[in-house]
């Protein structure tokens, strides 16, 4: 899928890290952040073995009705930092849904890393619906890290669904057929054809958050994205909610 230069230019994101780092020790293999009752979590990339996590949390859009439609990465040997881009979607009477105004969202990681910055943005009728990742092991059996990421965009097929007072800000229905991976703008190929060992998708609903843990990369002593998963709004049947 090609990248629209105007969309990329619109997503000039500056990573805004938490004012206070959150240091936690977590057991490898655990979810890095618990989803809410109306969400389900994908499998986790990275985070195997115990890590000294400096931040554990979920990157969410700030305003009601917004969806994750893009991201900025800082990457060196591994993913140093990530920031989401958010936008509200509007649907017309014919059911065509599009976003217009893109806003920078939450971010986490090492904003000062000496790393390449790259941006990817969904087409205006799509929202983020999945991810695939490569994992880096410093040595066999040791702590692992998120080496590289791509996100998937799916076509939005209707307005946000109602989940009640405790429901999500925007549970967007998406097409399970009309999906595509969005490469980041500085990618020139598929890293020698290497596979993506972990590939995860939301089922019928767009992503509601990127859950991650920032840990110390042992070769450099710098904070990086060590573990990552995605939260998705539950389908109405599993959420116990009816379509509006």
Beta strands, then each sheet from edge to edge (+ up, - down):
strand 1: 24-26
strand 2: 39-41
strand 3: 45-46
strand 4: 51-59
strand 5: 66-75
strand 6: 79-91
strand 7: 97-99
strand 8: 103-109
strand 9: 116-121
strand 10: 126-137
strand 11: 144-156
strand 12: 174-182
strand 13: 198-201
strand 14: 207-217
strand 15: 222-233
sheet 1: 1+ 4- 14+ 15- 2+
sheet 2: 1+ 4- 14+ 15- 3+
sheet 3: 7+ 6- 5+ 9-
sheet 4: 7+ 6- 8+
sheet 5: 12+ 11- 10+ 13-
end
